[in-house]
């Protein structure tokens, strides 16, 4: 059976390869910072399940210190140059997107069709993890296809990945960190505290007010934390479960699905979602760092209002 632990090992090996190639890159003045940063990420994924919570916490703190104090730099991986990439694009046209499309195709196949498949009575995938495992398998299949198609050296995907990761830097790990922060907030009882105050403000027997508070809370907490997955445990514990589901009898599936969509409206409006909003501006070399956010706000606000209406209709 393929388990989530296998995906962690795959991710750990990937980060380990980034650390190895970073250490060998003499063109990067901060190569040892990069080596340590990606090396610690590799240790976390490879051995995190066997380490204590305290040691895992120290790993996270060390990663934050390295990234936060500017110890990361950009190297010069031996990859194809711009003219070569342009020539490949002209030769293959839109067919270049085929390997990338393999990834979602395999994820859908595994998550929807093969999630309950068995071999000799043994499940192929770990229960409830079929989609994530299939996503990793899709990435492996797409990479193999691209290697064969382009007749590239085996190290090409890793060197290209290092080029991109050096550009993105610490923000590459931000979603995982923020999702963990949401779990910490939920465990520390932040949701219960917010729920107590919300119960005093929201009018009794007013389900629509509860929906508005929940959706607005999802968007605002996502703006503060940068990730709707981090905001959801807090707002679900504060308003979603006790009020919308518990007190007013709303549909929990609608609460969860549309609540996340409301949170994503906050993602469109925050620099905390650096991997979505700040990194693209840097990669495109836009003069205004917040240009992506400014362009998304006119969409995010009306969409938040629509999500409030959809949740009220579907939940009740």
matplotlib code that plots the C-alpha trace (Angstrom):
import matplotlib.pyplot as plt

x = [0.0, 1.2, 1.0, 1.4, 4.7, 6.0, 5.0, 6.9, 10.0, 9.7, 9.5, 12.4, 14.6, 13.7, 14.7, 17.8, 18.8, 18.3, 20.6, 23.2, 23.3, 23.2, 26.3, 28.1, 27.1, 30.1, 28.3, 25.9, 27.5, 25.0, 25.1, 25.6, 22.4, 20.5, 22.1, 21.1, 17.6, 16.7, 18.7, 16.6, 13.4, 14.6, 15.3, 11.7, 10.1, 12.3, 12.5, 9.8, 7.5, 10.3, 11.3, 9.7, 7.5, 10.2, 12.8, 10.4, 9.7, 13.4, 13.7, 10.9, 12.5, 15.8, 14.2, 12.4, 15.6, 17.5, 14.8, 13.8, 17.3, 18.3, 20.6, 19.2, 20.6, 20.3, 22.8, 23.3, 22.2, 23.5, 20.1, 19.0, 19.3, 16.4, 17.2, 17.2, 13.9, 12.4, 13.6, 12.0, 8.8, 8.7, 9.4, 6.7, 4.1, 1.3, 2.3, 4.7, 1.8, 1.0, 3.4, 2.0, -1.6, -0.6, -0.4, -4.0, -5.2, -3.5, -4.7, -8.3, -7.9, -6.5, -8.8, -12.0, -11.6, -8.8, -9.2, -10.9, -9.0, -7.3, -4.6, -5.0, -7.3, -4.8, -5.7, -3.5, -3.6, -3.8, -7.5, -8.5, -5.1, -5.6, -5.8, -2.6, -0.7, -1.9, -0.8, 2.8, 2.6, 1.4, 4.4, 6.7, 5.1, 5.1, 8.8, 9.7, 7.8, 9.5, 13.0, 12.4, 10.7, 13.4, 16.2, 17.5, 20.0, 18.6, 19.7, 17.8, 14.5, 16.4, 18.5, 15.5, 13.7, 16.6, 16.5, 12.9, 13.2, 16.1, 13.9, 10.9, 13.1, 11.5, 7.9, 8.0, 7.4, 5.0, 1.7, 2.8, 3.9, 0.6, -1.5, 0.4, -0.2, -4.0, -3.8, -1.8, -4.5, -7.2, -5.5, -4.8, -8.5, -8.5, -11.7, -13.6, -12.6, -13.7, -16.9, -17.7, -17.5, -19.3, -22.2, -22.6, -22.6, -24.6, -28.4, -30.2, -32.2, -30.5, -28.8, -27.9, -25.9, -24.0, -23.3, -22.0, -19.9, -18.4, -17.6, -16.2, -14.2, -12.8, -11.7, -10.2, -8.3, -7.0, -5.8, -4.0, -2.6, -2.2, -3.8, -7.5, -6.5, -5.0, -8.1, -10.7, -10.0, -10.3, -13.5, -15.1, -14.6, -15.8, -18.9, -19.2, -19.8, -21.4, -23.7, -24.3, -24.3, -25.2, -27.6, -29.2, -29.0, -27.0, -25.4, -21.8, -20.6, -21.9, -20.3, -16.9, -16.8, -18.2, -16.4, -13.1, -14.1, -14.8, -11.3, -9.8, -11.3, -9.0, -6.1, -6.6, -6.2, -3.2, 0.6, 0.8, -0.1, 3.3, 3.5, 0.4, 0.6, 4.2, 6.3, 4.5, 5.1, 8.8, 9.0, 7.4, 9.6, 6.7, 7.6, 4.8, 5.2, 1.5, 0.3, -1.2, -3.2, -4.5, -5.7, -7.5, -9.3, -12.2, -12.9, -12.4, -14.9, -17.9, -17.0, -17.1, -20.6, -21.7, -20.2, -22.2, -25.4, -24.5, -23.7, -27.0, -29.0, -27.2, -26.7, -30.4]
y = [0.0, 3.5, 5.7, 9.4, 8.6, 7.7, 11.1, 12.7, 10.6, 11.8, 15.4, 14.9, 13.5, 16.4, 19.0, 16.9, 17.2, 21.0, 21.1, 19.0, 21.0, 24.3, 23.2, 22.6, 26.0, 28.3, 31.1, 31.6, 33.8, 32.5, 28.8, 27.5, 29.3, 27.7, 24.3, 24.5, 25.8, 23.0, 20.5, 21.2, 20.9, 17.5, 16.4, 17.5, 15.5, 12.4, 12.0, 14.3, 11.3, 9.9, 13.1, 14.6, 17.6, 19.7, 18.7, 19.4, 22.8, 23.5, 22.6, 25.0, 27.8, 27.3, 27.3, 30.6, 32.2, 31.3, 32.6, 35.6, 37.0, 37.0, 34.0, 32.7, 33.7, 32.9, 30.7, 29.9, 26.3, 24.7, 24.9, 25.7, 29.3, 31.5, 31.0, 27.2, 27.3, 29.5, 27.0, 24.1, 26.1, 26.9, 23.2, 21.7, 24.5, 23.9, 20.2, 21.5, 21.6, 17.9, 16.7, 19.3, 18.2, 14.6, 15.8, 16.8, 13.9, 11.3, 13.1, 12.9, 9.3, 8.3, 10.4, 9.6, 6.2, 4.3, 5.5, 2.3, 0.0, -3.1, -5.6, -9.1, -7.6, -4.9, -1.2, 0.5, 3.8, 4.7, 5.5, 9.1, 10.0, 8.8, 12.3, 13.6, 10.4, 10.5, 14.1, 13.0, 10.0, 12.4, 14.6, 11.6, 10.4, 13.9, 14.4, 11.0, 11.8, 15.2, 13.6, 11.1, 13.5, 16.2, 13.6, 15.7, 14.6, 13.1, 16.1, 18.6, 18.6, 19.1, 21.9, 23.6, 23.2, 24.7, 27.7, 28.3, 27.6, 30.0, 32.6, 31.9, 31.3, 30.9, 31.6, 28.0, 26.6, 29.3, 27.4, 24.5, 26.8, 28.7, 25.6, 24.3, 27.7, 27.2, 23.8, 25.4, 28.2, 25.6, 23.5, 26.6, 27.4, 30.6, 29.5, 29.0, 32.5, 34.1, 32.0, 33.4, 37.0, 36.2, 34.7, 37.9, 40.0, 37.9, 38.4, 35.3, 33.2, 35.0, 32.4, 34.9, 37.0, 33.9, 33.1, 36.7, 36.6, 33.2, 34.2, 37.6, 35.9, 33.4, 36.2, 38.4, 35.5, 34.4, 38.0, 37.9, 34.4, 34.2, 30.8, 29.7, 26.3, 28.0, 30.2, 27.3, 25.4, 28.7, 29.9, 26.5, 26.1, 29.6, 30.0, 27.3, 24.2, 25.7, 28.2, 27.4, 23.6, 23.2, 26.0, 26.6, 23.1, 24.1, 21.6, 21.0, 20.1, 23.5, 25.2, 23.7, 24.0, 27.6, 28.7, 27.8, 29.7, 32.8, 32.3, 32.2, 35.7, 36.8, 35.0, 37.3, 40.4, 39.7, 40.0, 37.2, 34.8, 35.5, 32.5, 33.6, 37.4, 38.5, 35.8, 36.2, 39.9, 39.2, 36.6, 38.9, 41.8, 44.1, 47.5, 47.4, 44.6, 44.7, 44.9, 41.4, 42.1, 45.4, 43.7, 41.0, 43.1, 44.1, 40.4, 39.3, 41.6, 40.9, 37.2, 37.3, 38.7, 36.0, 33.3, 34.6, 34.3, 30.9, 29.5, 30.8, 29.3, 25.9, 25.5, 26.1]
z = [0.0, -0.9, 2.1, 2.8, 4.4, 0.9, -0.3, 2.6, 1.7, -1.9, -0.8, 1.6, -1.2, -3.4, -0.7, 0.0, -3.7, -3.6, -0.6, -2.3, -5.5, -3.5, -1.6, -4.9, -6.5, -6.0, -7.9, -5.0, -2.3, 0.2, -0.9, 2.7, 3.8, 0.9, 1.8, 5.4, 4.6, 2.2, 4.2, 7.3, 5.2, 4.0, 7.5, 8.5, 5.7, 6.0, 9.7, 11.1, 11.9, 14.1, 15.9, 18.9, 18.7, 20.4, 17.9, 15.0, 16.5, 16.6, 12.9, 12.0, 14.1, 12.4, 8.9, 9.8, 11.1, 8.0, 5.7, 7.7, 8.2, 4.6, 4.6, 1.2, -2.1, -5.8, -7.6, -11.3, -11.9, -15.2, -17.0, -20.5, -21.5, -22.8, -26.5, -26.1, -24.2, -26.9, -29.6, -27.8, -27.4, -31.2, -32.1, -29.9, -29.5, -27.1, -26.8, -24.2, -21.8, -22.1, -19.3, -17.0, -17.7, -16.7, -13.1, -12.5, -14.7, -12.5, -9.4, -10.6, -11.7, -8.3, -6.2, -8.0, -9.7, -7.9, -4.3, -3.3, -5.6, -4.2, -5.3, -3.7, -1.1, -0.2, -0.8, -3.4, -1.5, 2.1, 3.0, 2.6, 1.1, -2.5, -4.0, -2.5, -3.2, -6.8, -7.1, -6.2, -8.6, -11.3, -10.8, -11.1, -14.3, -15.8, -14.9, -16.5, -19.6, -20.0, -19.4, -22.2, -24.5, -24.2, -23.9, -20.9, -18.3, -15.1, -13.1, -15.3, -13.4, -10.1, -11.5, -13.0, -9.7, -7.9, -10.2, -9.5, -5.7, -5.4, -7.0, -4.7, -1.6, 1.8, 0.4, -1.1, 2.4, 3.5, 2.8, 4.9, 7.8, 7.7, 7.6, 10.7, 12.3, 11.9, 13.6, 16.5, 16.8, 16.9, 19.5, 21.7, 21.8, 19.7, 17.9, 21.2, 22.4, 19.1, 19.2, 22.7, 21.5, 18.3, 20.2, 22.1, 18.9, 16.5, 17.0, 18.3, 15.8, 12.9, 10.7, 8.0, 10.5, 11.5, 7.8, 7.3, 10.4, 9.3, 5.8, 6.8, 9.5, 7.0, 4.7, 7.4, 9.1, 5.8, 5.2, 8.5, 8.2, 4.5, 4.1, 4.1, 5.4, 8.5, 9.0, 8.6, 11.9, 13.8, 12.2, 12.1, 15.8, 16.5, 14.3, 11.6, 13.8, 17.0, 15.3, 11.6, 12.0, 15.7, 16.6, 13.2, 11.7, 8.6, 6.2, 7.4, 3.8, 2.5, 5.5, 4.8, 1.1, 0.7, 3.8, 2.2, -0.9, 1.3, 2.7, -0.7, -1.3, 1.5, -0.2, -3.2, -1.0, 1.2, 0.9, 3.5, 0.7, -0.7, -2.9, -4.7, -4.7, -4.1, -5.8, -9.2, -9.1, -8.4, -11.2, -13.7, -12.5, -11.9, -10.6, -8.0, -5.6, -4.7, -8.4, -8.3, -5.1, -6.5, -9.7, -7.7, -5.1, -7.5, -8.1, -4.5, -2.8, -5.0, -4.9, -1.1, -1.2, -3.6, -1.4, 1.6, -0.5, -1.8, 1.7, 3.2, 0.3, 0.3, 4.0, 4.9]

ax = plt.figure().add_subplot(projection="3d")
ax.plot(x, y, z, "-o")
ax.set_aspect("equal")
plt.show()
